[in-house]
């Protein structure tokens, strides 16, 4: 296991996706709770407004291909480790032609290893993922290692970070059954 400095992580440790392959991770943002339970217990049956998005699994991560950002198809990787959504350069290039990236808004992100990652910061006006729509979503374009690991560096892709997941009341990531469930907030 790698040894990481807690000052870079913002936590005491990290649970790897290899440990979650038969589990479901449930974020209850209203209660500020995180639960990890066997996938057989993971459904949100009593919740109204649950939307279930079918995904596939690659290298332990959930991948959603039914996604569109500002009218452009892309692949979405559900990534609970990222605080912000991160898009690869192929997605940036796809959206750049419409003037959607302000290259003057540069940011530096710090990874859990302490490395700084430079990127371009912008907002996606509309992101549709399997029937769920997010608007004005903050995203940083950079070449994160995850894109290379999943062989997604050459086609438009996005790591769905916690800033997107917090738009919902609850989020369930069921690794064994390849399902991403969200509970819409009450309006």
C-alpha positions in Angstrom: 0.0 0.0 0.0 1.3 3.5 -0.8 2.2 5.8 2.0 0.6 9.2 1.5 0.9 12.3 3.6 -2.5 13.1 5.3 -1.9 16.9 4.8 -2.2 16.2 1.0 -5.3 14.0 1.3 -7.4 16.0 3.7 -8.3 12.7 5.4 -6.7 9.9 7.4 -6.8 7.4 4.5 -8.3 6.4 1.2 -10.4 3.4 0.3 -9.4 2.0 -3.1 -11.8 0.9 -5.7 -10.4 -2.7 -5.4 -11.9 -2.9 -1.9 -15.3 -1.7 -3.1 -16.0 -4.2 -5.9 -18.8 -6.0 -4.0 -19.9 -2.9 -2.1 -22.1 0.1 -2.5 -21.1 3.6 -1.3 -24.0 5.8 -0.1 -23.6 9.5 0.4 -26.4 11.1 2.3 -25.6 14.8 1.9 -28.6 16.0 4.1 -27.3 14.0 7.1 -23.6 14.4 6.2 -23.1 10.6 6.2 -21.1 8.1 4.2 -22.0 4.4 4.3 -20.3 1.5 2.7 -22.6 -1.6 2.6 -22.8 -4.9 0.7 -24.3 -4.2 -2.8 -27.2 -6.5 -1.8 -28.3 -3.9 0.7 -27.7 -0.9 -1.4 -30.9 0.1 -3.1 -32.8 3.3 -2.0 -36.3 1.7 -2.1 -38.1 4.1 0.2 -36.9 7.3 -1.5 -39.1 9.2 -3.9 -37.4 10.7 -7.0 -34.7 8.0 -7.3 -33.0 7.9 -10.7 -31.0 4.8 -11.6 -28.3 5.1 -14.2 -26.8 1.9 -15.6 -23.0 1.9 -15.9 -20.2 -0.5 -16.8 -17.2 -1.2 -14.7 -13.6 -0.8 -15.9 -10.5 -1.1 -13.6 -12.9 -1.0 -10.7 -14.5 2.3 -11.6 -18.1 2.9 -12.8 -18.2 4.2 -16.4 -21.4 5.9 -17.9 -21.5 6.3 -21.7 -25.0 7.8 -21.9 -23.8 11.3 -21.3 -23.8 14.7 -23.2 -22.1 17.9 -22.2 -23.3 21.1 -24.0 -24.5 18.8 -26.9 -21.3 16.7 -27.2 -21.2 13.0 -26.3 -18.7 11.9 -23.7 -17.8 9.2 -21.2 -18.3 9.9 -17.5 -16.3 8.2 -14.8 -17.9 8.2 -11.4 -15.0 9.4 -9.2 -15.6 9.9 -5.5 -12.0 10.9 -4.9 -12.1 14.1 -6.9 -13.4 17.2 -5.2 -14.1 18.9 -8.6 -15.1 17.4 -11.9 -12.2 17.0 -14.3 -12.4 16.8 -18.0 -9.7 15.5 -20.3 -8.1 17.6 -23.1 -10.1 15.7 -25.7 -13.3 17.0 -24.1 -11.8 20.5 -23.8 -10.9 20.5 -27.5 -14.4 19.4 -28.4 -15.9 22.3 -26.4 -13.3 24.9 -27.2 -14.6 25.5 -30.7 -17.7 27.1 -29.3 -15.8 29.5 -27.0 -16.7 27.6 -23.9 -13.3 27.6 -22.3 -11.7 30.8 -20.9 -8.0 30.0 -21.1 -7.2 32.9 -18.8 -8.8 30.9 -15.9 -5.9 28.7 -14.9 -5.9 26.7 -11.7 -3.6 24.3 -9.9 -5.0 21.3 -8.1 -3.1 19.3 -5.6 -3.3 15.5 -5.8 -3.2 13.1 -2.9 0.4 12.6 -3.6 1.1 16.3 -3.2 1.8 16.9 -6.9 0.3 20.0 -8.5 -1.8 19.5 -11.6 -2.4 22.6 -13.8 -5.7 23.0 -15.7 -8.2 25.3 -17.3 -11.3 26.1 -15.2 -14.7 26.7 -16.7 -18.4 25.9 -16.4 -20.4 23.4 -18.5 -23.8 24.9 -19.1 -25.5 21.5 -19.2 -24.4 18.0 -18.5 -26.9 15.1 -19.0 -26.0 11.7 -17.5 -28.5 8.9 -18.1 -31.5 11.1 -17.7 -30.1 13.4 -14.9 -29.3 17.0 -15.8 -26.8 19.2 -14.1 -26.4 22.9 -15.0 -23.5 25.3 -14.6 -21.2 22.6 -13.4 -17.6 23.7 -12.5 -15.0 21.6 -14.3 -11.2 21.6 -14.6 -9.6 20.4 -17.8 -6.4 18.5 -17.2 -4.7 15.2 -18.1 -5.4 13.3 -14.9 -3.7 9.9 -14.6 -7.2 8.2 -14.4 -7.8 9.1 -18.1 -4.7 7.3 -19.1 -5.3 4.3 -16.9 -8.8 3.9 -18.4 -7.5 4.6 -22.0 -9.8 7.6 -22.2 -7.2 10.2 -23.1 -8.1 10.4 -26.8 -11.9 10.7 -26.5 -14.1 13.2 -24.6 -14.3 12.1 -20.9 -15.1 13.5 -17.5 -14.4 12.4 -14.0 -17.6 13.2 -12.1 -16.4 14.8 -8.8 -18.0 15.5 -5.5 -19.0 19.0 -6.6 -21.5 17.3 -9.0 -22.6 14.7 -6.6 -23.5 17.3 -3.9 -26.2 18.6 -6.3 -28.3 15.6 -5.1 -29.9 14.6 -1.8 -28.3 11.2 -1.9 -26.0 9.3 -4.2 -25.4 5.5 -4.3 -22.6 4.0 -6.2 -23.2 0.3 -6.5 -20.0 -1.3 -7.8 -21.2 -4.9 -7.9 -24.4 -4.2 -9.9 -22.9 -1.4 -12.0 -25.6 1.2 -10.9 -25.3 4.9 -10.1 -28.4 6.0 -8.2 -29.3 9.6 -7.3 -32.0 11.0 -5.2 -33.2 14.4 -6.5 -33.4 17.2 -4.0 -36.8 18.4 -3.0 -38.0 21.5 -4.9 
